[in-house]
């Protein structure tokens, strides 16, 4: 009865699987090709092994604000929802800003601080945090957003 957290755009896919409030798997996947219906299908197909292996019972999506959503992103989101609806798996939405709930109260609500807060809760993310803080281009941010929404949903149960 695991929860799958997904934070995606049309290029990067962050995945986190939480079971009994424990992070059991996480990854970031890069889909470099230009946007097409085939690419959307490829992204959805890449989720299937996670669903089978971890017996996913709930999917949580990290949804950016409306003005950050392109037409291609909306198509991808619709395809993800349709795929899980057909499988009978409920899909819940959380705003991307949910990551800020992991910032300690005395700190500014910035993504760097939120990622540190998540790493304190899930120490296995330390490697990804260190790499992300050194990176010029943000690569692991989608992973941290996925972990955040999945963690919030697991704690809500």
N, C-alpha and C positions, 0 to 999 in steps of 0.2 A: 504494500500500500504506500508507494513512494509518490512524491510530488516532483514534477519536472518543471523547473524554472527556465524560461526562454527569454532572452533579450536579443533582438535581431534588428538588422537593417538589411538592405539588399546585398550587402557584401560580407558582413561579419555576423556570426551566430554564436552567442554565448549560451551554454547549457549548464544547469546545475541540478543534481538529483539529491533530494533530501528524504531520508527515511528515519522516522522516529527522532526527529530533531538533529540528526547527524548527517553531515555532508558525505555522501558515499561515492559520488562521481561528479566531475566537472570538466569542461573543455571549452575551447574556443575554436571555431572552424571558420576558415576564410574561403569564400567563394569568389574567385577573381573574375570570372567571365562577365561579359556585359549582360544587362537585364534581358530576360526573355521568359516565356512561359516554361520553357525547358529548365531554366535555372530555378524557378520556383518549385518545380517538381523535384529537382535534384536536392534542394534544401529540405523539403518535406520528407523525401526518401531517406535522407541522412539521419532523421529523427527516429525512424522505425526501429533500429537495433536497440536504442535506449529504452523504448517503450516495451519491447519484448523482454529484454534482459532484466530490467528492474521492476517489472510489473507496475507500471505507472497507472495511478488511479485518478490523478488530477494534474492539470497543466495550468501553469500561471505565466501569463505574458506580461512583460514590462513594456508599457505603451508610452511612447514619447508624446509630447504635446502636439496638438493638431497641426501647428505651423511647421513642425519638423517632419511631417509625414508626406512623402511623395506619393504619386499615383502608383508607382511600382511597389512601394512599401505597403500601401493599402491592399493591393492585389495579393501580395504575399501573406499578409495578415488574414485576409479572407480565406485564402487557401489553407492556411494552418488551422483556422477554426473549423472549416468544413471537414478537413481530414480527421480531426479528433472527434468531431460530432458524429461522423460516420462510424468511428470506433467505439462510441458510447462513453468517451472520456470527457468529463466537464472541463471547460476552459474558463479561467478567471482572469480578469485584467487588473493590473496595478499600475499606477503612474510611475514613470521612470524616476520621479523625485522621491519615491519610497526609499531609495538608497540612503537618503539623508536621515532617516530614522535611526541609523546606526552611528550617527555622530554623537559624541558625548555632549551633554547640555552646555557645558562651558566653552565649547569650541564652535568656530564658524561652521556653517553647513556648506562644506565644499566636498567634492568627490574624493579628494585625497584623504581627508579625515574619515569619511564614510568607509573607504576601502580599508583603512587601518582598523576601524571599529569592527568590520566584518572579519578581518584577519584575527582579531582577538577572540572572536566567537568560534571561528573555524581556522585553527592554526595551520592546517594543511595548505592554506592559500598564501602562506608567507613567501614562497618562491615567486608566485605570480605577482604579488604586491611589489616585491623588490624589482622584478623585471619592468613592471608598469611604471614605477617611479623613475626608472632610468630611461625609459623609452621617450623619444621625441613625439612619435605618433602613438596615439592611444590604441592599444591592441587588446588588452585584458579588461578594459572597462565594461564591455558587454558581459564578460564572465561575472564580474562583481555585481552587475545589475541583476543577472539571472539568479545568483546566489541570494541576493537581498530579497527578491520577491518570493522565492521558494521558501526561504527561512521565515519570512513574515507569515506566509500561509500555513506552514507547519506549526508555528507558535500559536496561530489562531485556533487550531483544532482543539 
